[in-house]
Amino acid sequence: MVSPGALRVVRCGGSALRGARAVYLLCASGDFVKVYSVNTEETLRLMGGHADLVTGIQLNPHNHMQLYSSSLDGTIKLWDFMDGIPIKTFTVGSKLLALYTPATAEDSVFVVIPKKGERDTFQLVSVKLTKGAGQDLEAKELSVVLDGVGASMKHIAFGRDVAYVVSVKDVNLQVYFFKRKLLNRFSLSTMKTKGGDNHFSCVVCHPTEDCIATGHADGKIRLWRNFHHRKEYTYSTLHWHHDIVMDLAFSMEGTRLLSGGVESVVVQWHNESSCQKDFLPRLGSPIEYISMSSDGALCCTLHTDNRITIINSNLRFSRSIQGLIKSRDVKTGLVVDPRTKALVLNGEPGHLQFYSIQSDQQLFSLDIVQRQYIHQAGLKQSDLVKVAFSAQGTWLATVEESEEVTDPELQLKLWFYHEETQSFQLNTRINTPHDNHITDMCFRDMDELGDDSLILVTTGRDCVFKVWVMVEDTDPEAQQSVSWSCDFVGSYHNYQATNCCFSEDGSLLAVSFEEIVTVWDSLTWDLKCTFCHPPGNIRNICFGRLTCSKYLIGATDYGFLCCWNLLTCALEWSAHLNIVVLQPDPLSEHIAAVSWLSKESSLFVFKPNEPRPIYIQRNLCKEKILLAAFVPRDEPEVISSEKYLWLRKSQLFFLTDTQELMTLSTKSLEERLTPSSKQLAVEENLPVTPFSLLLGKHRRQQAQEDIDLGKPVVRNKQEQASPAVKELLHTPAHVLPSASFLCTIFINSLLISKENKSAEEVADEAEMESEKAEDDSDEEDVTEMEQEDTSHMELLGEMTCKLSKSQEKELRKIRKTDYSWISAF
């Protein structure tokens, strides 16, 4: 369990999409279930509550406004996905690997769980969903349906009217008939003849007929019929795919069959005929899942690069929702774009993806290599390996190289960001910038006020580092006025240059040569000093910032973290840690270091001037962390605990070896969920439109002007989220009382109470109260005077009449009048 004040490791991107349903596009991503708008591609809901990976989602067949989800945490959750609210949680206990909700199954669902006592063996079981008043219920009533099934959701399918269930695994097909309690098994030959491979890859059942469609590893599709009999079954074959068939899906009427595979092509088969087929090609990456909408108007494909493609019923591309692309190997590292604060890393082959952490979607993709990528095993092709941004994000440097080990083909490209076109354009291409692989590069981190201050440094295995500067382009036919050229080449004892970084003010450059760290003056390129901490080569280096700018930090591949003092040129402290990631925070003195030891990733956050870490978290995640990056926040976060103040200005993200993007959060799950999933008002559940954004901006500006002018801000009653209005809008119509009963309550909730008074009314009341106070004091004086006068008159035996209140008020005014001017006469 995680204590309330502890940091939480949160999956925030990169998780594989596992399913999608209906017009609202629902998909499982990591520990969450996301709800997208088909029309706008926006994320409408982010439903969280599972403690582990979500493995399946299915609509409730009896209420299409509800959704079931299963997870490796052993629970099944029932959601109202329109409001993003969990209705029920059923605890099964075992890991749930797949989920099925047939329409005729009353109060029960089917799940795939591991078989107890046997490794890599799974069984399909029926789970009785317990009825009860509470939200958390136990579902321990399990009935085994099939043994030896596959763990994937694509390996099991239910027939029409749930008369039977089909399971495929290896070269075996099982059909279990529920009413007859009969199990038929069919096997294909394991022999691979003429390039054929009979292993099953997926299965789907016809919605209206007794027909089973199976996909195979050799690209064939088999249509099975008459499988009620073990020996009299028949099947026909459809063949177009040259490799494995990844998934199949029938249309709602069953007249069309869709198939997809590694070719990135959707094939539509008509009337189960190999002669009648249509194609939707060039979808970008291999197709992993295919899903049809409940009305048959749309279908969507889920791809291996973490993308959803929405397709019309006429097999035409409609929209695409792109998350964090899973590249084969993230060679560029995890870099932050200074302009958009997006994470930048390898995307499609030869492309650079800009990924928004706020929306969990790709902003855009930049084609760096500008060559057609050929999907062929063993073919050596160029790929993107290094990337660096200047301080303001106006310049981008990229390195691409071929996969040759001995004699790689290298290219260094400099890109300039044009404000008019809002895109990067190639400025300079440098062929063979180094004689061997480029190991690192960085810009001098300054304000770029002048072209002389902008410097790029690259290091390579050719034992040198090179300094690149901007020069005026003298070519009259050139389209740009400046270009880049080499200004200085440095080396140290013929050692390979491995890492480089600039100090915060840009005056010093640190370059590591195997076991040695060298420090150079960035103006004269003189060698100032060297540091080393044998044994082991330097793996990472970085300078301290702000008050710790006099320190240089380095990590060796032999398991040491070292801190050197640049003023004394001596080792300040060292720690025995196997650091694989060393990342400084650009807005504070803090440095994050991630170690890997005994299959466990641990996080250490420290300041260079203090050898003791300010924060330690062991067993950060199950996977190995490869990369990390601090992303500046738009506004500093309010953090109560002093222990987590290092997260106030920046947020730490890290990428695992399974290419899942994670972050650390001090907020609980309820606080991290989007506001729309916690609001019940109808108008807050509607998608944001440009008009609403403009209106909201105008209201905020008007409120700010009122505050600046000293006017008190008076909130409208409707903006205060009246409970009566919320209940009226959220309660289902069939349980509401009559309109006559609700009318009084509703009208009263819309009335402005007397407590909310304008500034003028408050001022007038204050003036009236002050006058009343003066009147009261004057009345007391007049009363005393009258009592005195009365007593005297009674002694004289005379009676006088009382003055009216208006006369008394007039008399007080006359008494207050200043008659001192008469003395001048």
N, C-alpha and C positions, 0 to 999 in steps of 0.2 A: 504494500500500500504506500501511496505517496502522501506525506504529511501536507496539511493545508498550505504551509508556507514554503514548500519546496518547489524547485524548478521542475517543469514537466517537459519531457521530450515529445514533440508534436510532429507528426507527419504532415507536411504542408505542400507537397508536390511530388511528381514523379511516380506515384503509385499507379500500378496498372489498372486500367478501367476494366470492369468485369461484367457489365450488363447494362442494358438500357431498355426502357419500356415506355409506351404510350406517347401522347402528344407532348406532355411535359416529359422531357428527356431525363430519365433517372439512371444514375450509374453509381457503382461502388468504386471508391477511390481511397485506398488505405484503410483507415479506421472510420471513415465517414461515408455517408451517402449524399451525393450531390443531386440537386434538382436544377436542370437547365431549362431555359425558354427556347423552344424550337424556332420561334420567330426572330428573337433578338440575340440568341446565343449567350445570354447573360446567365450568371449563376444566381438563381432565385433563392435557394435554400442550401444550407450546409448542416446536415443532420448528424450529430455526433452523440455517442453514448456507449459504443462498443469499446472494449479495452484491447482489442487486437484486430487483425486484418478482417475486413468484411469479405466473405467468400461467395455470397449469393444474395440477390434481391428478386422478389416476385410480387406482382400485384395481388391483392386479396381478391380472389375470384368472386366473392360475394359483396364486395364494396370496392369499386375501382378508385375511390379516393383514399384508400389505405394501402400500405405497403408492408410486406414482410422482409426482414433482412436477417441473415445468419452470419456468424463470425467464428473465428478460431477461439474466441474466449468462451465458447460453449453456450451461447445465448441466442435466442430468436426474439427479435423485437418487432412489434406491430406499430407502425407509424401512421399518423395523419400527415401525409407529405404536403398537403395544401398549406398547413400552418407550421409544419416542421416540428410537431409535438409527438413524443413517444406515448403510446396508449398503454401497451402491455410489454412486459419483458418476461420471457419464458426461459428458465434455466434448465438446460438439458444435461450439462456436465461434460460430455465428450466434445472434442474438437469437431466442428461442423465444416465440412469441405464443400458441400453443394446443397442447394435448397430447391424444392419443387412444391408447387401448390396447385394440384389438379382441381378442376372446377367441381367435380362431384364428391370430393372428399370433404365430409362435414367435420369441422372442428379438429382437423388433423392435417399435418404437412409431412412431406417426405424429405429426409436428409441423408447425406452420406457421412459416415463416421468411421474412424479406424476400428478394426476388429481387435478386441482385447486379447493380449497374449501373443499376437502375431504381428510381425513387422511388415510394413508396406502391403497390408491386406485390408481391404475396405468392404463395407457392407451398406446396403440401402435399407433404411429402417423407417417405419411410420411412427410419428410422434403425436401423441394425443395432447392437444392444447387444453390445459386445465382451465375451467371456468371459475372465476372468483371475483370478489369485489376489489381486491388490492391490485396495485400496478405490477408488483413483482411476484411471479408465480413459479412454482416448480412443475416441470414437465418431465416426469421420470417414467411414464408409461410408454415404453418403446416396443415395437414389434418388428422383427427382422423379416424383410421381404426377399432380398437377394444377397447372396454371398459372393465374394470375389469380383466386385465391380471396380470400375475405374474411378480415380479420385477427381477427375475433371467433370464439370457440369455438362460438357458436350458428349459424355460417354453414356448418358442415360436419357431416355425419352419415353413419354407416356402416349399410348394410342388413343384413338377417338373414344370419347365417352369414358375414358379411363378404364377400358376393358382389359388392358394389358400394359405391361411396362417392358421396355427393351433396354438391354445393357450390352455394351461392346467392350472388349479388352483383348489386346494382342490380336489373335486371329479367331477369337471366339465371340459368338453372338448368342445371347440368352433372351428368351421371351417368356414372361411369366403371366399367366391368365388368372385374374383375381377370382372370378366366380367359380371356375373349374379347378382352381388351385393346381394348375398344371404348368410344368416348366419344360420348355423345349430348348435344346442346345444345338447350335449349328457351328461348324468349324470349317475354315478355309485352309488351303494348303500353305504350309510354312515355307515351301520351296520357292525361291526367287528365280523365276524363269523368264527369259527375254526382258530383263530389266524390271519385271513386275514385283511388287511388294504388297501382299494381301493384308498387312496389318491395318486394323481399323483405327481411324482417327476421330470420327464423329458419327453421330446418329441423330435422325429426326423422323417423326412419324407424320403421316398424312392426316390432315384435320378431319376429313370426311370419309375416307376409305381405309381399308386394312392394307396399308402399304408402308413399308419401312425403307428409308433412304439412308445409306451408309457411305461415308467418305473413307478413302484409303490412302496409304502412304505413297502409292505410285501414281496418284492423281485420278484414279478411277472412282466413279460413283455407281453403286449398285442399288437397284430398286427391287426389294424383296416382296413376294406375294405368296399366298397360300401357305404361310408359315404356321398355320394351326396344326399341320401335319409334319412330322419329323422327316419323312422321306419324300413327300410329294411337293415340297416347296420349290419355287422357281425364283429366278432373279434375272433382270436385264442390266446392261452396263451402258453408262454414259462416260465419255472420256474426252476431255479437252486439256485439263491441267497437266503440266509436265512434272509437277512435284506434288507434295502432300496436299490434300484437301483439308483446309483448316476448319471450315464450318459450313453447315447447310441450314437452310430455312425455307419452309413452304409458305406460300401466300395464304391469306385467310380462306380463300375458296379452294385452295389446293391445286389450282390450274398452273401455277408457276413454281419453279424450284430455283432458289438462289444458292450459288456456291462461290467460295472465295478461297484464296490460297496465297502462296508466296509471290505470285506474279503481279499482285496489286491490282487485280482485275476482278470485277463482279460479273459472273456469268449467270444469265437468266435462261433456264430451260423451260420450253413451252410443251405442255401436254406429254411430259416425260419422253420427248423425242430428241435424239441427238442431232437431227437435221434442223430443228427450229430452236435457235438460241440467239440471244442478244448479249452485247458486251458493254460494260462501262470500264474503260481502261484508265491507266495512269493515275491511280489513286494515291501514289506516293510511297507506300510501304506495305508489307504483307498484311493480309486481313486475318485477324484472329477470331472475331466473333461477328455474327450477323443476327440482327433482331428486327422483327416486324412490329409495327404499331398495331394497336387493337382494332383500328378501323381499316387497316390495310392500305392507307393512303401514303404512308412513309415507311421506309426501312432505314436502318443505320448500320454502319460497319465500324468495328473497333479494330484499330491497327496496332501493330507492334511498336510504333513510335509514339504511343500514348495520344492518339488522335481519334476523334469521332467524326465520321462523314455521314451526313444526312442526305438520303437519296429519295427522289420522288417515285411514285408508283410506275411512271413511264421510263424508269431507269435513267433519270437525268440528275446530275449533281445539283444539290440545293444549298447546303451550308457545311461548314467544317468548324469543329471545336478542337483547338489544339492546346494540349497541356505541355508539360515539360517533356521534350523529346528524349527518349532513351537512346543515346548514341552507343556505338560499339565500344568506344573507349574515350573517356573525357581527358584528352591530352592538353587542352588549353588551360585547365584549372578552372576555378570558380572566381570570376571577375565581376566587379560591379560597374555598371555604366553610370558615370557621374551625372549625366543629364536626366535620365529617367529612373535611376535607382533600380534598374532591372538587373537580374543576374544574367551574365553572358557566358556561354560555354558552347561546346560542340553540339550541333544539332543534326540535321540530315548530313549525309556524307558530303564534305566540302563546304558546308554552310555553318554560319554562326547564328545561334538562336538567342533572342532577347526575351527573357522570361519574366513576367510580372509576378512578383510574390504576393501582391495584394489580391489579384483576380485569379491566380493559378491558371493563367493562360499566356500563350505566346504573343508578344507584341508584334514582332516581325522577324523575318529570317533574312540574313545577308549572305548572298552567294559569294564566297571568297575564291574558291578554286576556279569557278566558271568553266567547268568541264562536265560532260555527261558521265555520271557514275554507272559502271557496268556491274550488275549483280552476278559475279562469277567467282567461285572459290579459287584461291590461288593466284588471282590476277593482281599484280602490283600496281597500285594507283596512288595518286597524290591525295593527301589529306591535310587538314588544318591541325597544327600542333601547338602554336603559341599565339597569345593575344595580349595586348596591353593598351590602355587608354591614357591620354594625357589628363592633366588635373581637371580641366573644365569639360572634357569629353569632346573637344573639337577635332582631335586627331586620334586615329586608331591604327595600331601597328599589328600586322598579322604575319605569321610564318607558316608556309606550307611546304611539305616535303613528301617525296615518294617513300614507299615502304621498303626500299632497298636498304640493306644494312651497311654494306661496304662503300658504295658510291651513291649517296642519295642526291636527288635533284631538289635543290633548295630555292625558295623564292621569298624575299622580304617585300611586303607591300605596305605602303602608307596611304591611309584613307583620310579624306577631309570631309567634315560634316557641313553640308550646305543648308542654311536656314530656309532658303526659298523652296527647295525640293524636299526638305525634311528627311534627308537620307545621306548616307556616306557615299562618296564618289572617289574612285581610285586616283591618287595623285602621283605616286612614284612606285615603279616596280623595279626591284633590284635582284638580278639573277646571281645565284651563288654568292650570297653575302659572307658565308664562311665556307671553308673547305670540308667541314664535317658538320654533324648535327648541331643545331642551335639548342642550347640547354636552358637559357633564360633571357629575358629582356625586360626593360623598365624605362619609363619616362622620368625626367627630372620633375619632381612634384612641386611646381611653382605656379604662380598665378597667370602665366603666359601673357604678361603685359607687353613683352617684346619678343620678337622672333629669336633674338640672341639667347634668351633664357631657356628655350625649348630644346631639349637634348634627348636622344634615344640611345640607350646602351644595349648591346647584345653580347652574349657570351656563347662560346662554342667549344666543341671537343677538339678543335684544331689548336687549342692551347692559347687563344688570344681572346680579348674582348675588344669590341669596336664601338666608337662613338660616332653617331650620325647626327648631323645638323642640317638646318634648312639653308639653302642658298638660292640666289636669284637665278631663274631660268633664262638663259641668254638665247634660247632657241626661238626665233620669231614665229615659228609655226606652232609653238606649244600653246595649249589652251589655258595653262595656269602660269602664274607669275613666279612661283617658288617650287623647288624640288628638294630632295634629300640626297646627301652624299656623305661619304666617310670622312671624318675630320681627324681621328686619332685611333691608333691601334696599340694596345697594351698587352703585356704578357708577364709571367713570373716563373722563371726557372723551367720553362717548357712543361708546366703542369696544365692539365685540362681545367678550363674555366667552367664552373658549375652553377653559380648563383650570383646575382647582383642586386643592389638596392641603393637608393639615395637616402641621405639624411633628410630630416623634415624641412630644413631651410635650403636644401639642395647644394650645400657647400662641399659635402663629402660623398664619395662613392665607395661602397664596399663591394669587393669582388672576391669570391671564394675560389681558390685553386686547390682542389682535392682536400688536403688536410689544413691548408693555410688560408686565413682570411686577410686580405690586403685592403688598406684604406688609402684612397687617392683624393687629391685636391681637384675639384671639378673645374677650376679655372685654369690652372697650370698643368694639370695631369701629372703632378709629382707624387711619387709614392711617399706617404706620410708614416705609416707604421704597419706592422703585421702582427697577427695573433694566431695561435694554434693551441689545440688541446688534444694531443694524440692519446690513444690511437683512434682511427676512423676518419673518414672523409666528412666534410661539412655537407649536411643535407639541406638545411634551411638557415637563412640569416635575415635579420631585420633590425632597424634602428629603433630606439625608444623615442617617444614623442613628448612634447610639452615639457613638464618638469623633469622628465627622464630622458631628455634628448642626448645626454652625454654617455649613454650606454649603448652597446652593440650586443645583440643576442644571437647566438648560434646553436644549432642542434647537429650532432654528429650521428652517423649511421652505426656507431658502436654503442649508442645508448647514453649520451651525455648531453645535458642542456647547460650552456655556458653563458655567462654575462661578463663582458669586458668593459672597463672604464676607459673612455677615450681621452680623458684628461691625464690620468696617471699611466695609461698604456699597460694596465695590469688586469689580471683576472679578478673580478669582484666576487663572484661565487659560481658554483657549479652544482648540478644535481644529476643523479644517475637515473635517467628516464629515457625510454625509447620513444622519442618524439617523432611522429610521422607528419604532423601538421603544426605549423607555427604561423599564427595570424595576428597582426597588431590591429587595434582599433584606431581608425583614422581620426576619431574625435576625442580620444582620451589617452591616458597613459597605459591602459590595460592591454595585455597581450594574452591571447588564448593559445594554449598548447594542448594537443591531443596525443595521447600515448597509446600504443598497442602492445599488450603483453598478455600472454596466456589466453588468447582469443577473447580479449576484453578491451574495449575502448574506454579510456578515462579522460576527463577534461580537467585541466588546471588553468586557472586564471590568476595572473600575477602582475605586479608592477616591477620593472627592472631594479628599482632602488630597494626592494624588499625581497629577500630570498624566500620568505614564507608565502605561499599562495594565499590569496584572499578568498578563493573559492575552489573546491574540489568536488567532483562528482564521478564516482566509480561506476563502472558498468553502464556507460552512457546509453548504449544501444546494443542490440544483438549482432549487428553487422559491423564490419570494419569501416572506419571513417577515412576517406581518402582526401577530401578537400573541405575547406571552410572559408567563410567570408563574413565580414561585418558589413551590414547594410545600414546606413544612417537612417534614423527615424525622421518623419516629417515634423513631429513635435516630441519633445522629451516626455517619456512615460513617467507617470507618478508611481514610484515604488516605495513602499513603506519600510521594507526591511533593508537595513544597511548592507546586508550580505550580498544583495543583488543590485546594488547601485551601478555596477559596471554595465548593466543592460539598459541603463536609463537613456542614453543618447543613441545607441546602436543596437541592432538585433543580430545575433549570431546564427548563421545558417551553415549546415554542413551536409555533404553528399557522401553516401555510403557506397560500398562496392557493388551493391545491387541497384545503384543509381536511384535511390530514394532520397528526396530532399527533406531534411528535418530541421527543426529549430527548437530553441529553448523559450519557455513562456512561464511567467510568474502568475498568469491568470488561470482560474479554474475553467473547466469545460464550458460551463454556462456563460462565463464572461467572454470566452473566445468565440462563441457562436455568433453568427450574423444577427443584427438586430431584427431583421425581418422574420426570423424563425422564432422570436420571442414575443412578437407583437400580435395582438388578436384583432386589431381594427382592420376593416376591409381595405380602406384606402392605403394603409401602409403595406399591404401585401401586393399592391399593383406594381408593375415594373416602372422604373424611373424613366421619365420622358424628358426631352430637352426643355419643354415648357415648364415642367415642375422644377427643374434645376435652375432655370432663369428666375422663376418666381421666388424660389427659396433664397437665391442670391440677393434679389431685390429686398426681400424682407430682412435678411441679415444686415444689409447695408443701412436700411432705414432704422433698424434697432440700434446699430452702432452710432448713427448720427444723433439719435435721441439721447444716447448715453453721453456722447461728447458735448451736447448742448445742456446737459444737466437735467434732462427730463426723465422722470421715473418711467421705466418700461412697464406697461400694464399688459399682462397676458390675457388673451381672449379665453373665454370659458371653454370654447371648443378645443383649444390647444392644450388644455389641462387634462385631457384624457378622462372624461367623466366616466365613472364606473357604470352608470346607467346606460350611457350610449354604447359603451363597449359590450355590455351584456346583451343589449338589443340587437347589435350588429352581429354578434358571434353566436348567439343561441339559434339552433335550427328552427326553421319556421313551424314545423309540425308540433313543437312543444311550447311555443309561445302562447301566452294568454290572449284574450280578445283585445282588439285595438282600443276599445273604449277604456279598458283598464290601464293600458300602457300610455294612453294619451297624456294624462296628467303628469305621470312620472317623466315622460319624455320632454314635455314642454318645460317643466320645472328645471330639468337638467340643462336646458339651453339658456335659461334666464341668467343674467349677470347679477351676482349677489351684491348687496350693499357694501360689502367689505372692499370690493374693488372700485375705488373712487378715483376720479381724475385728479390731476394736480391742482386745477382751479378750485374744484370742490373742496379739496383738503385745505387750500389756502383760505377760502371763504369761511369754512368752519372754524379754522384757527382764529381768524379775525373776529368772528362772532363770539367765540369763547372769551377772547381777551376783552372785548367790549362788555360782555356779560360780567366778567370778573370785576372790571372797573365800575360797572353799574352797581354790582353788589357792594363793593367797598364804599361807593358814594352813598348808597341807600343806608348803609350802617351809620355813616356820618350824619346824614340828614335825620335818621331816626333818633340818634342821640340828641341832636340839636332840638328836634321837635319835642322829645321828652322833657328836655330842660325848659323849653319855652312853655310847654303845657303846665309844668309844675309852677312856673312863675305866674302864669295867667290864672291858674286855679287859686293861687294865693290872693290875687287881685279880684277874684270872683268873676273873671271874664272868660268867655268861650270863643274859640276861633275854628273856622272850617278847615278841613284837610285839603291839600293840593292833589290834583290828579297826577298820574305817573308821567303824562306828557309834559305837564307844567313843571314837575320836579326835574325832568330831563333838561328842559329848557333853562331852568334855573341853574343847574349844574354847569351848563355850557357858559352861561353868563359869569358864574363864579370863577371859571377857569380862564376867562378872557383877561389878557394883560392890559391894565389901565395905567401903566407907569408913564406912558407918554403924556399923560395929562399934567404931570408934575412940571413939565417944561413951560407951561403957561402960568 
